[in-house]
Amino acid sequence: MRQKAVFFHAGCPVCVAAEQQVAEAIDRARFEVEVVHLGEASARIAEARAAGVISVPALVLHEQVFHINFGAALSDLG
Amino acid sequence: MRQKAVFFHAGCPVCVAAEQQVAEAIDRARFEVEVVHLGEASARIAEARAAGVISVPALVLHEQVFHINFGAALSDLG
């Protein structure tokens, strides 16, 4: 069974680069990658916060958060 | 042909988590992932700096640097 990976972003240029390169590089045979745009899906900001996301872009793998560069603070999104 | 990805780290706990999870999740069918421990291979610090690495752990993909969380500043390594 594939593991779940969630990539949270906010559509900023730093986020787009990370999505197109880091998230894209993940092995789809082993991981189901969900991409969540918090600017459009603001209802999921609470989920991101609960997962430990402080800024975007961020990748949540195995319930651990990996902040990738810095696009925007979660607190600025809502 | 597989593309090259380089994961620079310094053996710190933040680095190890990122290596075991983010670097490990990369699709080996498409990417050749080289892991460089800058604490042991200090000769490669200049290469990391030239690639734009400011802190480790960092992943260099398609000549772009993605800093993952924060383990140590490159300037503290040498």
Backbone of each chain as nested JSON, in Angstrom:
{
  "chains": [
    {"id": "A", "residues": [
      {"number": 1, "name": "MET", "atoms": {"N": [0.845, -1.196, 0.0], "CA": [0.0, 0.0, 0.0], "C": [0.878, 1.243, 0.0]}},
      {"number": 2, "name": "ARG", "atoms": {"N": [0.46, 2.223, -0.791], "CA": [1.254, 3.448, -0.843], "C": [1.06, 4.283, 0.409]}},
      {"number": 3, "name": "GLN", "atoms": {"N": [2.128, 4.935, 0.817], "CA": [2.038, 5.837, 1.949], "C": [1.546, 7.197, 1.471]}},
      {"number": 4, "name": "LYS", "atoms": {"N": [0.976, 7.937, 2.399], "CA": [0.433, 9.233, 2.055], "C": [1.477, 10.322, 2.317]}},
      {"number": 5, "name": "ALA", "atoms": {"N": [1.6, 11.239, 1.367], "CA": [2.453, 12.416, 1.548], "C": [1.601, 13.617, 1.178]}},
      {"number": 6, "name": "VAL", "atoms": {"N": [1.661, 14.657, 1.974], "CA": [0.873, 15.854, 1.675], "C": [1.809, 17.035, 1.498]}},
      {"number": 7, "name": "PHE", "atoms": {"N": [1.67, 17.706, 0.366], "CA": [2.464, 18.898, 0.085], "C": [1.544, 20.102, 0.22]}},
      {"number": 8, "name": "PHE", "atoms": {"N": [1.804, 20.934, 1.246], "CA": [0.996, 22.127, 1.463], "C": [1.688, 23.325, 0.821]}},
      {"number": 9, "name": "HIS", "atoms": {"N": [0.946, 24.128, 0.103], "CA": [1.543, 25.325, -0.491], "C": [0.5, 26.433, -0.548]}},
      {"number": 10, "name": "ALA", "atoms": {"N": [0.921, 27.596, -1.041], "CA": [-0.003, 28.726, -1.091], "C": [0.088, 29.451, -2.433]}},
      {"number": 11, "name": "GLY", "atoms": {"N": [0.611, 28.758, -3.418], "CA": [0.637, 29.347, -4.751], "C": [1.737, 30.366, -5.005]}},
      {"number": 12, "name": "CYS", "atoms": {"N": [2.576, 30.615, -3.988], "CA": [3.662, 31.597, -4.145], "C": [4.76, 31.014, -5.045]}},
      {"number": 13, "name": "PRO", "atoms": {"N": [5.617, 31.867, -5.596], "CA": [6.674, 31.361, -6.497], "C": [7.582, 30.316, -5.844]}},
      {"number": 14, "name": "VAL", "atoms": {"N": [7.928, 30.522, -4.57], "CA": [8.774, 29.54, -3.878], "C": [8.044, 28.206, -3.783]}},
      {"number": 15, "name": "CYS", "atoms": {"N": [6.728, 28.3, -3.54], "CA": [5.91, 27.088, -3.439], "C": [5.851, 26.348, -4.766]}},
      {"number": 16, "name": "VAL", "atoms": {"N": [5.673, 27.092, -5.834], "CA": [5.527, 26.478, -7.155], "C": [6.809, 25.748, -7.548]}},
      {"number": 17, "name": "ALA", "atoms": {"N": [7.949, 26.374, -7.285], "CA": [9.228, 25.728, -7.601], "C": [9.372, 24.432, -6.817]}},
      {"number": 18, "name": "ALA", "atoms": {"N": [9.024, 24.483, -5.543], "CA": [9.153, 23.279, -4.707], "C": [8.176, 22.205, -5.143]}},
      {"number": 19, "name": "GLU", "atoms": {"N": [6.998, 22.617, -5.532], "CA": [6.013, 21.636, -5.979], "C": [6.476, 20.964, -7.258]}},
      {"number": 20, "name": "GLN", "atoms": {"N": [6.944, 21.793, -8.194], "CA": [7.335, 21.242, -9.487], "C": [8.59, 20.401, -9.4]}},
      {"number": 21, "name": "GLN", "atoms": {"N": [9.391, 20.613, -8.384], "CA": [10.641, 19.872, -8.341], "C": [10.699, 18.853, -7.197]}},
      {"number": 22, "name": "VAL", "atoms": {"N": [10.505, 19.3, -5.978], "CA": [10.604, 18.345, -4.864], "C": [9.405, 17.391, -4.841]}},
      {"number": 23, "name": "ALA", "atoms": {"N": [8.199, 17.95, -4.845], "CA": [7.011, 17.079, -4.787], "C": [6.953, 16.173, -6.015]}},
      {"number": 24, "name": "GLU", "atoms": {"N": [7.373, 16.728, -7.143], "CA": [7.334, 15.956, -8.381], "C": [8.336, 14.802, -8.382]}},
      {"number": 25, "name": "ALA", "atoms": {"N": [9.414, 14.958, -7.628], "CA": [10.475, 13.942, -7.617], "C": [10.129, 12.734, -6.757]}},
      {"number": 26, "name": "ILE", "atoms": {"N": [9.083, 12.855, -5.955], "CA": [8.723, 11.755, -5.052], "C": [8.214, 10.548, -5.831]}},
      {"number": 27, "name": "ASP", "atoms": {"N": [8.611, 9.407, -5.36], "CA": [8.28, 8.145, -6.012], "C": [6.783, 7.83, -5.86]}},
      {"number": 28, "name": "ARG", "atoms": {"N": [6.049, 7.97, -6.946], "CA": [4.6, 7.71, -6.931], "C": [4.262, 6.243, -6.737]}},
      {"number": 29, "name": "ALA", "atoms": {"N": [5.224, 5.366, -6.982], "CA": [4.95, 3.945, -6.777], "C": [4.826, 3.644, -5.282]}},
      {"number": 30, "name": "ARG", "atoms": {"N": [5.53, 4.439, -4.474], "CA": [5.51, 4.204, -3.022], "C": [4.674, 5.213, -2.247]}},
      {"number": 31, "name": "PHE", "atoms": {"N": [4.485, 6.398, -2.85], "CA": [3.777, 7.452, -2.134], "C": [2.609, 8.001, -2.942]}},
      {"number": 32, "name": "GLU", "atoms": {"N": [1.515, 8.211, -2.249], "CA": [0.387, 8.913, -2.835], "C": [0.562, 10.37, -2.401]}},
      {"number": 33, "name": "VAL", "atoms": {"N": [0.842, 11.243, -3.351], "CA": [1.141, 12.636, -3.015], "C": [-0.092, 13.504, -3.237]}},
      {"number": 34, "name": "GLU", "atoms": {"N": [-0.561, 14.112, -2.171], "CA": [-1.672, 15.049, -2.299], "C": [-1.12, 16.462, -2.205]}},
      {"number": 35, "name": "VAL", "atoms": {"N": [-1.527, 17.314, -3.141], "CA": [-1.08, 18.706, -3.15], "C": [-2.239, 19.568, -2.678]}},
      {"number": 36, "name": "VAL", "atoms": {"N": [-2.015, 20.327, -1.606], "CA": [-3.076, 21.153, -1.029], "C": [-2.693, 22.627, -1.108]}},
      {"number": 37, "name": "HIS", "atoms": {"N": [-3.479, 23.389, -1.834], "CA": [-3.263, 24.839, -1.978], "C": [-4.067, 25.511, -0.867]}},
      {"number": 38, "name": "LEU", "atoms": {"N": [-3.366, 25.986, 0.161], "CA": [-4.06, 26.539, 1.328], "C": [-4.726, 27.883, 1.041]}},
      {"number": 39, "name": "GLY", "atoms": {"N": [-4.313, 28.53, -0.052], "CA": [-4.973, 29.773, -0.419], "C": [-6.371, 29.502, -0.954]}},
      {"number": 40, "name": "GLU", "atoms": {"N": [-6.525, 28.343, -1.571], "CA": [-7.834, 27.977, -2.134], "C": [-8.626, 27.086, -1.183]}},
      {"number": 41, "name": "ALA", "atoms": {"N": [-7.916, 26.273, -0.412], "CA": [-8.589, 25.347, 0.502], "C": [-8.311, 25.784, 1.932]}},
      {"number": 42, "name": "SER", "atoms": {"N": [-8.806, 26.961, 2.289], "CA": [-8.478, 27.528, 3.602], "C": [-9.051, 26.69, 4.741]}},
      {"number": 43, "name": "ALA", "atoms": {"N": [-10.037, 25.863, 4.417], "CA": [-10.597, 24.981, 5.446], "C": [-9.557, 23.98, 5.935]}},
      {"number": 44, "name": "ARG", "atoms": {"N": [-8.499, 23.803, 5.16], "CA": [-7.494, 22.813, 5.553], "C": [-6.305, 23.413, 6.301]}},
      {"number": 45, "name": "ILE", "atoms": {"N": [-6.366, 24.736, 6.551], "CA": [-5.285, 25.378, 7.304], "C": [-5.164, 24.762, 8.704]}},
      {"number": 46, "name": "ALA", "atoms": {"N": [-6.307, 24.465, 9.311], "CA": [-6.283, 23.864, 10.654], "C": [-5.595, 22.503, 10.626]}},
      {"number": 47, "name": "GLU", "atoms": {"N": [-5.832, 21.758, 9.551], "CA": [-5.196, 20.441, 9.405], "C": [-3.672, 20.6, 9.273]}},
      {"number": 48, "name": "ALA", "atoms": {"N": [-3.268, 21.602, 8.47], "CA": [-1.837, 21.863, 8.292], "C": [-1.209, 22.254, 9.627]}},
      {"number": 49, "name": "ARG", "atoms": {"N": [-1.889, 23.125, 10.354], "CA": [-1.367, 23.578, 11.653], "C": [-1.25, 22.398, 12.615]}},
      {"number": 50, "name": "ALA", "atoms": {"N": [-2.257, 21.541, 12.614], "CA": [-2.243, 20.376, 13.509], "C": [-1.099, 19.426, 13.157]}},
      {"number": 51, "name": "ALA", "atoms": {"N": [-0.723, 19.407, 11.88], "CA": [0.375, 18.54, 11.448], "C": [1.736, 19.142, 11.796]}},
      {"number": 52, "name": "GLY", "atoms": {"N": [1.725, 20.413, 12.245], "CA": [2.985, 21.049, 12.622], "C": [3.537, 22.002, 11.583]}},
      {"number": 53, "name": "VAL", "atoms": {"N": [2.752, 22.288, 10.549], "CA": [3.224, 23.179, 9.492], "C": [3.268, 24.615, 10.018]}},
      {"number": 54, "name": "ILE", "atoms": {"N": [4.398, 25.262, 9.852], "CA": [4.585, 26.642, 10.31], "C": [4.629, 27.577, 9.112]}},
      {"number": 55, "name": "SER", "atoms": {"N": [5.221, 27.107, 8.028], "CA": [5.302, 27.909, 6.807], "C": [5.118, 26.994, 5.607]}},
      {"number": 56, "name": "VAL", "atoms": {"N": [4.811, 27.614, 4.483], "CA": [4.711, 26.848, 3.24], "C": [5.791, 27.33, 2.278]}},
      {"number": 57, "name": "PRO", "atoms": {"N": [6.217, 26.502, 1.347], "CA": [5.796, 25.129, 1.125], "C": [6.304, 24.163, 2.202]}},
      {"number": 58, "name": "ALA", "atoms": {"N": [5.523, 23.139, 2.445], "CA": [5.907, 22.129, 3.429], "C": [5.421, 20.769, 2.956]}},
      {"number": 59, "name": "LEU", "atoms": {"N": [6.219, 19.781, 3.272], "CA": [5.886, 18.41, 2.891], "C": [5.71, 17.601, 4.166]}},
      {"number": 60, "name": "VAL", "atoms": {"N": [4.582, 16.946, 4.294], "CA": [4.354, 16.095, 5.463], "C": [4.484, 14.645, 5.018]}},
      {"number": 61, "name": "LEU", "atoms": {"N": [5.473, 13.995, 5.592], "CA": [5.8, 12.598, 5.265], "C": [5.901, 11.84, 6.574]}},
      {"number": 62, "name": "HIS", "atoms": {"N": [5.261, 10.696, 6.677], "CA": [5.373, 9.882, 7.896], "C": [5.072, 10.725, 9.128]}},
      {"number": 63, "name": "GLU", "atoms": {"N": [4.077, 11.625, 9.017], "CA": [3.676, 12.478, 10.137], "C": [4.768, 13.423, 10.612]}},
      {"number": 64, "name": "GLN", "atoms": {"N": [5.782, 13.638, 9.797], "CA": [6.792, 14.643, 10.125], "C": [6.709, 15.747, 9.091]}},
      {"number": 65, "name": "VAL", "atoms": {"N": [6.955, 16.985, 9.545], "CA": [6.88, 18.125, 8.638], "C": [8.264, 18.522, 8.166]}},
      {"number": 66, "name": "PHE", "atoms": {"N": [8.387, 18.707, 6.854], "CA": [9.621, 19.212, 6.284], "C": [9.304, 20.529, 5.6]}},
      {"number": 67, "name": "HIS", "atoms": {"N": [9.783, 21.622, 6.204], "CA": [9.579, 22.94, 5.614], "C": [10.633, 23.116, 4.539]}},
      {"number": 68, "name": "ILE", "atoms": {"N": [10.217, 23.498, 3.356], "CA": [11.127, 23.615, 2.215], "C": [11.257, 25.083, 1.843]}},
      {"number": 69, "name": "ASN", "atoms": {"N": [12.464, 25.608, 1.983], "CA": [12.673, 27.043, 1.768], "C": [11.602, 27.825, 2.528]}},
      {"number": 70, "name": "PHE", "atoms": {"N": [11.271, 29.015, 2.084], "CA": [10.251, 29.776, 2.803], "C": [9.439, 30.583, 1.816]}},
      {"number": 71, "name": "GLY", "atoms": {"N": [8.151, 30.285, 1.745], "CA": [7.283, 31.038, 0.847], "C": [6.401, 31.995, 1.618]}},
      {"number": 72, "name": "ALA", "atoms": {"N": [5.674, 31.452, 2.589], "CA": [4.766, 32.272, 3.386], "C": [4.549, 31.603, 4.73]}},
      {"number": 73, "name": "ALA", "atoms": {"N": [4.31, 32.422, 5.753], "CA": [4.016, 31.88, 7.071], "C": [2.567, 31.418, 7.098]}},
      {"number": 74, "name": "LEU", "atoms": {"N": [2.339, 30.301, 7.767], "CA": [0.974, 29.799, 7.87], "C": [0.087, 30.843, 8.554]}},
      {"number": 75, "name": "SER", "atoms": {"N": [0.662, 31.557, 9.507], "CA": [-0.115, 32.565, 10.245], "C": [-0.576, 33.719, 9.359]}},
      {"number": 76, "name": "ASP", "atoms": {"N": [0.057, 33.871, 8.202], "CA": [-0.379, 34.918, 7.271], "C": [-1.502, 34.437, 6.361]}},
      {"number": 77, "name": "LEU", "atoms": {"N": [-1.784, 33.14, 6.419], "CA": [-2.793, 32.588, 5.504], "C": [-4.182, 32.535, 6.128]}},
      {"number": 78, "name": "GLY", "atoms": {"N": [-4.239, 32.583, 7.431], "CA": [-5.563, 32.574, 8.058], "C": [-5.551, 31.827, 9.366]}}
    ]},
    {"id": "B", "residues": [
      {"number": 1, "name": "MET", "atoms": {"N": [17.745, 8.695, -19.242], "CA": [18.852, 8.897, -18.307], "C": [18.337, 9.533, -17.024]}},
      {"number": 2, "name": "ARG", "atoms": {"N": [18.821, 9.047, -15.91], "CA": [18.377, 9.6, -14.64], "C": [19.007, 10.964, -14.38]}},
      {"number": 3, "name": "GLN", "atoms": {"N": [18.225, 11.815, -13.752], "CA": [18.742, 13.118, -13.375], "C": [19.467, 12.992, -12.042]}},
      {"number": 4, "name": "LYS", "atoms": {"N": [20.354, 13.933, -11.823], "CA": [21.147, 13.906, -10.591], "C": [20.492, 14.767, -9.521]}},
      {"number": 5, "name": "ALA", "atoms": {"N": [20.423, 14.246, -8.328], "CA": [19.959, 15.016, -7.175], "C": [21.008, 14.848, -6.09]}},
      {"number": 6, "name": "VAL", "atoms": {"N": [21.355, 15.931, -5.426], "CA": [22.355, 15.844, -4.362], "C": [21.735, 16.303, -3.05]}},
      {"number": 7, "name": "PHE", "atoms": {"N": [21.85, 15.46, -2.047], "CA": [21.35, 15.791, -0.722], "C": [22.555, 16.071, 0.167]}},
      {"number": 8, "name": "PHE", "atoms": {"N": [22.697, 17.342, 0.58], "CA": [23.814, 17.721, 1.45], "C": [23.339, 17.708, 2.899]}},
      {"number": 9, "name": "HIS", "atoms": {"N": [24.118, 17.121, 3.761], "CA": [23.758, 17.139, 5.179], "C": [25.022, 17.19, 6.02]}},
      {"number": 10, "name": "ALA", "atoms": {"N": [24.829, 17.223, 7.336], "CA": [25.993, 17.31, 8.222], "C": [25.866, 16.36, 9.402]}},
      {"number": 11, "name": "GLY", "atoms": {"N": [25.01, 15.358, 9.234], "CA": [24.909, 14.342, 10.281], "C": [24.085, 14.735, 11.497]}},
      {"number": 12, "name": "CYS", "atoms": {"N": [23.53, 15.947, 11.492], "CA": [22.731, 16.394, 12.64], "C": [21.375, 15.675, 12.645]}},
      {"number": 13, "name": "PRO", "atoms": {"N": [20.685, 15.665, 13.77], "CA": [19.395, 14.95, 13.833], "C": [18.388, 15.438, 12.789]}},
      {"number": 14, "name": "VAL", "atoms": {"N": [18.321, 16.759, 12.566], "CA": [17.396, 17.29, 11.55], "C": [17.77, 16.753, 10.174]}},
      {"number": 15, "name": "CYS", "atoms": {"N": [19.078, 16.677, 9.926], "CA": [19.554, 16.158, 8.641], "C": [19.183, 14.692, 8.464]}},
      {"number": 16, "name": "VAL", "atoms": {"N": [19.368, 13.918, 9.518], "CA": [19.124, 12.477, 9.424], "C": [17.647, 12.201, 9.14]}},
      {"number": 17, "name": "ALA", "atoms": {"N": [16.769, 12.949, 9.813], "CA": [15.332, 12.77, 9.565], "C": [14.999, 13.107, 8.119]}},
      {"number": 18, "name": "ALA", "atoms": {"N": [15.557, 14.191, 7.616], "CA": [15.275, 14.592, 6.233], "C": [15.852, 13.591, 5.247]}},
      {"number": 19, "name": "GLU", "atoms": {"N": [17.022, 13.07, 5.568], "CA": [17.634, 12.087, 4.665], "C": [16.79, 10.824, 4.617]}},
      {"number": 20, "name": "GLN", "atoms": {"N": [16.384, 10.37, 5.808], "CA": [15.65, 9.109, 5.859], "C": [14.256, 9.229, 5.274]}},
      {"number": 21, "name": "GLN", "atoms": {"N": [13.73, 10.441, 5.233], "CA": [12.36, 10.558, 4.762], "C": [12.243, 11.274, 3.425]}},
      {"number": 22, "name": "VAL", "atoms": {"N": [12.765, 12.477, 3.322], "CA": [12.618, 13.209, 2.057], "C": [13.519, 12.611, 0.971]}},
      {"number": 23, "name": "ALA", "atoms": {"N": [14.794, 12.476, 1.267], "CA": [15.707, 11.937, 0.253], "C": [15.306, 10.51, -0.117]}},
      {"number": 24, "name": "GLU", "atoms": {"N": [14.859, 9.773, 0.88], "CA": [14.487, 8.371, 0.644], "C": [13.235, 8.259, -0.231]}},
      {"number": 25, "name": "ALA", "atoms": {"N": [12.375, 9.279, -0.18], "CA": [11.109, 9.23, -0.924], "C": [11.276, 9.534, -2.412]}},
      {"number": 26, "name": "ILE", "atoms": {"N": [12.448, 10.041, -2.783], "CA": [12.665, 10.413, -4.19], "C": [12.7, 9.167, -5.085]}},
      {"number": 27, "name": "ASP", "atoms": {"N": [12.119, 9.332, -6.223], "CA": [11.998, 8.235, -7.186], "C": [13.36, 7.891, -7.799]}},
      {"number": 28, "name": "ARG", "atoms": {"N": [13.878, 6.737, -7.387], "CA": [15.203, 6.295, -7.881], "C": [15.18, 5.915, -9.357]}},
      {"number": 29, "name": "ALA", "atoms": {"N": [14.013, 5.671, -9.896], "CA": [13.939, 5.324, -11.312], "C": [14.25, 6.549, -12.168]}},
      {"number": 30, "name": "ARG", "atoms": {"N": [13.942, 7.727, -11.62], "CA": [14.159, 8.96, -12.382], "C": [15.339, 9.772, -11.888]}},
      {"number": 31, "name": "PHE", "atoms": {"N": [15.722, 9.566, -10.624], "CA": [16.789, 10.38, -10.053], "C": [17.894, 9.527, -9.452]}},
      {"number": 32, "name": "GLU", "atoms": {"N": [19.106, 9.946, -9.716], "CA": [20.253, 9.349, -9.056], "C": [20.534, 10.255, -7.863]}},
      {"number": 33, "name": "VAL", "atoms": {"N": [20.332, 9.751, -6.672], "CA": [20.464, 10.588, -5.482], "C": [21.816, 10.35, -4.812]}},
      {"number": 34, "name": "GLU", "atoms": {"N": [22.604, 11.407, -4.738], "CA": [23.88, 11.309, -4.035], "C": [23.729, 11.995, -2.683]}},
      {"number": 35, "name": "VAL", "atoms": {"N": [24.164, 11.32, -1.641], "CA": [24.093, 11.886, -0.293], "C": [25.506, 12.294, 0.106]}},
      {"number": 36, "name": "VAL", "atoms": {"N": [25.68, 13.58, 0.429], "CA": [27.003, 14.102, 0.777], "C": [26.992, 14.605, 2.221]}},
      {"number": 37, "name": "HIS", "atoms": {"N": [27.815, 13.999, 3.049], "CA": [27.951, 14.402, 4.452], "C": [29.081, 15.43, 4.508]}},
      {"number": 38, "name": "LEU", "atoms": {"N": [28.714, 16.692, 4.678], "CA": [29.723, 17.754, 4.63], "C": [30.63, 17.768, 5.855]}},
      {"number": 39, "name": "GLY", "atoms": {"N": [30.216, 17.095, 6.915], "CA": [31.095, 16.993, 8.076], "C": [32.265, 16.06, 7.786]}},
      {"number": 40, "name": "GLU", "atoms": {"N": [32.004, 15.076, 6.932], "CA": [33.054, 14.105, 6.582], "C": [33.755, 14.478, 5.289]}},
      {"number": 41, "name": "ALA", "atoms": {"N": [33.017, 15.097, 4.38], "CA": [33.579, 15.464, 3.067], "C": [33.671, 16.987, 2.979]}},
      {"number": 42, "name": "SER", "atoms": {"N": [34.509, 17.55, 3.835], "CA": [34.578, 19.014, 3.903], "C": [35.109, 19.632, 2.614]}},
      {"number": 43, "name": "ALA", "atoms": {"N": [35.777, 18.82, 1.803], "CA": [36.26, 19.324, 0.518], "C": [35.106, 19.715, -0.39]}},
      {"number": 44, "name": "ARG", "atoms": {"N": [33.917, 19.221, -0.08], "CA": [32.768, 19.511, -0.939], "C": [31.933, 20.691, -0.45]}},
      {"number": 45, "name": "ILE", "atoms": {"N": [32.373, 21.332, 0.625], "CA": [31.642, 22.503, 1.123], "C": [31.62, 23.603, 0.056]}},
      {"number": 46, "name": "ALA", "atoms": {"N": [32.73, 23.771, -0.651], "CA": [32.787, 24.805, -1.697], "C": [31.766, 24.515, -2.8]}},
      {"number": 47, "name": "GLU", "atoms": {"N": [31.628, 23.241, -3.122], "CA": [30.654, 22.84, -4.146], "C": [29.23, 23.151, -3.673]}},
      {"number": 48, "name": "ALA", "atoms": {"N": [28.95, 22.854, -2.411], "CA": [27.622, 23.149, -1.865], "C": [27.368, 24.653, -1.896]}},
      {"number": 49, "name": "ARG", "atoms": {"N": [28.373, 25.417, -1.477], "CA": [28.222, 26.877, -1.459], "C": [27.968, 27.398, -2.869]}},
      {"number": 50, "name": "ALA", "atoms": {"N": [28.709, 26.867, -3.829], "CA": [28.548, 27.309, -5.222], "C": [27.16, 26.969, -5.752]}},
      {"number": 51, "name": "ALA", "atoms": {"N": [26.571, 25.896, -5.236], "CA": [25.23, 25.503, -5.683], "C": [24.151, 26.361, -5.028]}},
      {"number": 52, "name": "GLY", "atoms": {"N": [24.555, 27.17, -4.032], "CA": [23.59, 28.05, -3.378], "C": [23.125, 27.55, -2.023]}},
      {"number": 53, "name": "VAL", "atoms": {"N": [23.766, 26.495, -1.523], "CA": [23.374, 25.95, -0.221], "C": [23.793, 26.912, 0.895]}},
      {"number": 54, "name": "ILE", "atoms": {"N": [22.854, 27.262, 1.747], "CA": [23.122, 28.171, 2.869], "C": [23.104, 27.401, 4.178]}},
      {"number": 55, "name": "SER", "atoms": {"N": [22.219, 26.401, 4.243], "CA": [22.138, 25.58, 5.454], "C": [21.867, 24.144, 5.031]}},
      {"number": 56, "name": "VAL", "atoms": {"N": [22.117, 23.241, 5.966], "CA": [21.802, 21.831, 5.714], "C": [20.743, 21.388, 6.7]}},
      {"number": 57, "name": "PRO", "atoms": {"N": [19.941, 20.388, 6.383], "CA": [19.955, 19.628, 5.139], "C": [19.406, 20.44, 3.964]}},
      {"number": 58, "name": "ALA", "atoms": {"N": [19.937, 20.129, 2.783], "CA": [19.484, 20.786, 1.564], "C": [19.51, 19.785, 0.421]}},
      {"number": 59, "name": "LEU", "atoms": {"N": [18.558, 19.949, -0.452], "CA": [18.453, 19.066, -1.604], "C": [18.638, 19.919, -2.854]}},
      {"number": 60, "name": "VAL", "atoms": {"N": [19.576, 19.539, -3.701], "CA": [19.788, 20.257, -4.952], "C": [19.218, 19.406, -6.081]}},
      {"number": 61, "name": "LEU", "atoms": {"N": [18.198, 19.978, -6.723], "CA": [17.484, 19.304, -7.823], "C": [17.426, 20.278, -8.979]}},
      {"number": 62, "name": "HIS", "atoms": {"N": [17.754, 19.835, -10.174], "CA": [17.664, 20.71, -11.342], "C": [18.386, 22.04, -11.099]}},
      {"number": 63, "name": "GLU", "atoms": {"N": [19.515, 21.981, -10.416], "CA": [20.316, 23.177, -10.128], "C": [19.597, 24.19, -9.245]}},
      {"number": 64, "name": "GLN", "atoms": {"N": [18.546, 23.785, -8.575], "CA": [17.901, 24.665, -7.601], "C": [18.072, 24.056, -6.218]}},
      {"number": 65, "name": "VAL", "atoms": {"N": [18.236, 24.943, -5.224], "CA": [18.446, 24.461, -3.862], "C": [17.153, 24.505, -3.07]}},
      {"number": 66, "name": "PHE", "atoms": {"N": [16.858, 23.429, -2.402], "CA": [15.711, 23.38, -1.509], "C": [16.235, 23.097, -0.113]}},
      {"number": 67, "name": "HIS", "atoms": {"N": [16.163, 24.124, 0.739], "CA": [16.59, 23.958, 2.123], "C": [15.44, 23.312, 2.883]}},
      {"number": 68, "name": "ILE", "atoms": {"N": [15.745, 22.262, 3.599], "CA": [14.714, 21.492, 4.294], "C": [14.899, 21.679, 5.802]}},
      {"number": 69, "name": "ASN", "atoms": {"N": [13.913, 22.29, 6.431], "CA": [14.033, 22.615, 7.864], "C": [15.394, 23.279, 8.107]}},
      {"number": 70, "name": "PHE", "atoms": {"N": [15.924, 23.169, 9.278], "CA": [17.222, 23.802, 9.526], "C": [18.008, 22.946, 10.487]}},
      {"number": 71, "name": "GLY", "atoms": {"N": [19.15, 22.47, 10.022], "CA": [20.01, 21.668, 10.886], "C": [21.227, 22.457, 11.31]}},
      {"number": 72, "name": "ALA", "atoms": {"N": [21.942, 22.997, 10.325], "CA": [23.159, 23.749, 10.609], "C": [23.427, 24.701, 9.448]}},
      {"number": 73, "name": "ALA", "atoms": {"N": [24.034, 25.831, 9.775], "CA": [24.42, 26.785, 8.737], "C": [25.682, 26.287, 8.051]}},
      {"number": 74, "name": "LEU", "atoms": {"N": [25.746, 26.472, 6.76], "CA": [26.941, 26.055, 6.017], "C": [28.166, 26.792, 6.55]}},
      {"number": 75, "name": "SER", "atoms": {"N": [27.95, 28.031, 6.947], "CA": [29.068, 28.836, 7.442], "C": [29.651, 28.29, 8.748]}},
      {"number": 76, "name": "ASP", "atoms": {"N": [28.893, 27.447, 9.434], "CA": [29.418, 26.844, 10.661], "C": [30.202, 25.563, 10.375]}},
      {"number": 77, "name": "LEU", "atoms": {"N": [30.147, 25.119, 9.133], "CA": [30.804, 23.848, 8.796], "C": [32.227, 24.043, 8.273]}},
      {"number": 78, "name": "GLY", "atoms": {"N": [32.512, 25.239, 7.825], "CA": [33.88, 25.464, 7.345], "C": [33.918, 26.444, 6.201]}}
    ]}
  ]
}
